[in-house]
Amino acid sequence: MIPINKPWIGEEEEREVTSVLEETALTSAARDGGKRVRDFESLMKSYLKIRHVVSVNSGTAALYAALLAAGIKQGDEVLLPSFTFVATANAVVAAGGKPMFVDIKKDDYTMDVSDLKAKITKKSRIVIPVHLYGHPSDIHEIRELAEKHSLDVIEDACQSLGSSYKKKQTGTFGTLGCFSMYASKVLTAGEGGAIATDSNELADKLKMIRNHGMVEGNDTRMLGLNLRLPELSAAIAKVQMQKLDKMLEIRRRNAELLSKRLLASSKKYEVKIPEETADKKFNWYLYTVAFQDERDSIKNHLVQNNVGATVYYSPPVHKMPFYAHAASETKLPATEWCAGHVLSLPVHPHVTEADVDRIANSLKSTIEKQNVS
Ligand SMILES: *Cc1c(COP(=O)(O)O)cnc(C)c1O
């Protein structure tokens, strides 16, 4: 089976993890964290070209900490897409906010600015664009609208490390940008997360929030929890940071090759393939296509052929039991269409050129079979 994603881990990570174990410095509750935490943050900071990176122990924790740092209050409305991993919405609820779901655009699956505009109310406080699949959202327009209505922008860049808009990294446009280092993401620590910001004040707050609201210890000044990244995970993340360009390069090669193979037949089979624009560069976290018909049976055939094709995301968040009740009036036509028609294919760094041919051929033969039956 070619899995949809798989961590690219080697001897360098093993060596760094072993050195943490040998030093028995497994974690640090110091304000600035342990040595690997500081090393990792400094590497990510240079990569993103931003003033501060504060690491935490998951992407969910990054979103939660960012919402607290932004000063969210009970009942504040937070605008976010429903077409995302549920963590985006869960973090809002955990922080006391009220999720307000915004529709997406069918062409790139990111937030629809005109629907965002329609859903802003007097209670709106924060907007969370999600750079889904590594596709940059229309971040300039979103930021402009947010400024007009005094909303903070918290980017959910959990899937988009390495993606850019007009050569600027996603996660660096908002007040705060959140990243995940979960095992499936382009850069992993097993579990982990990070928040990027240019604000000294917010970085200070984030360091308190990840550490029970403390500054020097036993002096809690605001609500915080234990959201610290352990040194073992930071050690992996640090080495992964050094390999990021290489990993993204292989993803790009695979994605471009796959597009070339699929394009030849895309009209005939009505497959919509993902396309970059002059301004928006993808990290190719997920190579996602959309079919007019038969998505589920195509997916099943691919899986039977050992291609780990996966649907992200169905159902969308507003149709999940926990959210459906409050969102029963919510109509998100593009979100609902996409949930029924998209399919992601593997392009991660373990995928070889021969694998890409196999994926493209399986897809073609699957669709041909569909057309005959
Ligand atoms: C992965 C992900 C998260 C959550 O990150 P975890 O590290 O799994 O907690 C949040 N939002 C999106 C869009 C994600 O893909």
The ligand as an SDF file (V2000), in Angstrom:
LIG
                    3D

 15 15  0  0  0  0  0  0  0  0999 V2000
   -3.6060   18.7700   11.6330 C   0  0  0  0  0  0  0  0  0  0  0  0
   -4.5000   19.9200   11.6660 C   0  0  0  0  0  0  0  0  0  0  0  0
   -4.8430   20.5710   12.8700 C   0  0  0  0  0  0  0  0  0  0  0  0
   -4.5050   20.0490   14.2250 C   0  0  0  0  0  0  0  0  0  0  0  0
   -3.1870   19.6990   14.4230 O   0  0  0  0  0  0  0  0  0  0  0  0
   -2.8280   18.5310   15.4770 P   0  0  0  0  0  0  0  0  0  0  0  0
   -1.3400   18.6300   15.5480 O   0  0  0  0  0  0  0  0  0  0  0  0
   -3.3050   17.2470   14.9000 O   0  0  0  0  0  0  0  0  0  0  0  0
   -3.4690   18.8680   16.7610 O   0  0  0  0  0  0  0  0  0  0  0  0
   -5.6110   21.7150   12.7880 C   0  0  0  0  0  0  0  0  0  0  0  0
   -6.0450   22.1920   11.6120 N   0  0  0  0  0  0  0  0  0  0  0  0
   -5.7630   21.5760   10.4390 C   0  0  0  0  0  0  0  0  0  0  0  0
   -6.2700   22.1820    9.1760 C   0  0  0  0  0  0  0  0  0  0  0  0
   -4.9930   20.4240   10.4430 C   0  0  0  0  0  0  0  0  0  0  0  0
   -4.7590   19.7990    9.2900 O   0  0  0  0  0  0  0  0  0  0  0  0
  1  2  1  0
  2  3  1  0
  2 14  2  0
  3  4  1  0
  3 10  2  0
  4  5  1  0
  5  6  1  0
  6  7  2  0
  6  8  1  0
  6  9  1  0
 10 11  1  0
 11 12  2  0
 12 13  1  0
 12 14  1  0
 14 15  1  0
M  END
$$$$
